Amino acid sequence: MEPLTWTGSLSGLNYIFYFVVGLLFLSIVVSTLASLVPSSGSRAVSADGTLAADKGASGF
């Protein structure tokens, strides 16, 4: 029995698929590493003494 593979002109899709999966993996790694770096956001002090921090997208 022969191994199951892409046939004919569709075999080029393997390289596109590998590239997309590699980008997904790389983006997950970069996002994880970026979450470990503390942000030095500015803090606003209200009149009653409370602090408000602008965390942006990393605050989720």
Secondary structure, 3 states (H helix, E strand, C coil): CCCCCCCHHHHHHHHHHHHHHHHHHHHHHHHHHHHHCCCCCCEEECCCCCEEECCHHHHC
